[in-house]
C-alpha cells in the first residue's frame, strides 16, 4: 500500500514514470506480480487501476455500476487528478493540445 501511495504522490509532483521506476529499483522495492524489476508499464497500470480507491466502476447490463472492491489506498480525488493529468499528457504527446 505504501508503494502505491508513493507512486501516486511522485507522479502528482511531476516525477516522470521512468524516474519512479529507477527510484524503486534503487531502494529494492519489490516489483508487482513477481517481476524482477519495475517497468513503466507496471507504474502506468498502477496509476490507471481504480480499485486502489476502494471502488471500481463496472459495466453491468448496459449500465455502469459502482462496486466496492476493498479498502481505499488512494482517495478518489487523487485518482481523478492523476487520470486528468495522464490524459492531458497523452493528448499533448499526440499533438492534440497545443
N, C-alpha and C positions, 0 to 999 in steps of 0.2 A: 504494500500500500504506500509506503514511504517513497519508493522509487517512482510510482505513478504520479504522486503529488509533485515530486521534483521535476519530472518530465514536463508536466503542465506549467509549472511556475517558470522553469527556464525558457520554455517556448514563448510564454506570455511576455517575458522580459527581453525577448528578441534574440535568444541564443539559437543559432542555426541548428537544424536537426543533426547534421554531421558532427558538430561540436558536442551535442548532447551524447551522441554515441561514443565519442572519444573520452568524455568525462567518465562515463560508466565503465569503459574499458580500463581507464587508469585506476579507478577505485575498485576494480574487480567485482562490480555488481553482477549478479547472475543475469544472463540474457533470458528473455522469455522462451518458453517451450523447449528448454534444454539446449538452446543454440550455444555454440562455443563463443560467439561474440555478438555484440549489438550491431544491428543494421538500421539504416534509415527507414527501411520498410517496417521494421518492428516498432520503431518510435512512432511512425505515422499511424500504424494500426492502433497503438495505444491512444493517440490523440483523437482518433476517429471512433473509439469504442464508447458508445453512450452508456453502456452498462456500468461504467465507473461512477455514474451519477446515482446509481441505485435503481434506475428505471431504464426501460427500453421501449421504444415505440415499434410496434409490430403491425403488420397488415393482417387483418382477420376478417374474412367475409367481405372483402372490398371496403373495409373501414379501418381506420387507424385506431389501435387500442394501445393504452399505456399499461405496461406490466411491470410490477415491482420485481426486480431480479436479485436484490440483495441490499446490503448497506452501502451508503454513499461514501466514496473516497474523494470525489471531486464534486463541489456544488454545481448544480445545473447551470448557474450563471457563468461560472468559469468555463464550463464545457461550451456554452453558447458563444462566448467571446473567442475562444480558441477556434471554433468552427468558422466564425466570421473572418478571423484573421487568416486562417488557412485558405478560405475561399478567395479572399482578396489577393493573397499571394499567387494562387493558381491563376486567377484572371490576369494579373499583372504579367506573369510569366508567359501566358498565352497571347499577350498583347491586347487584351480586351479593355483594360483600364489604362488609359494613357492621356 
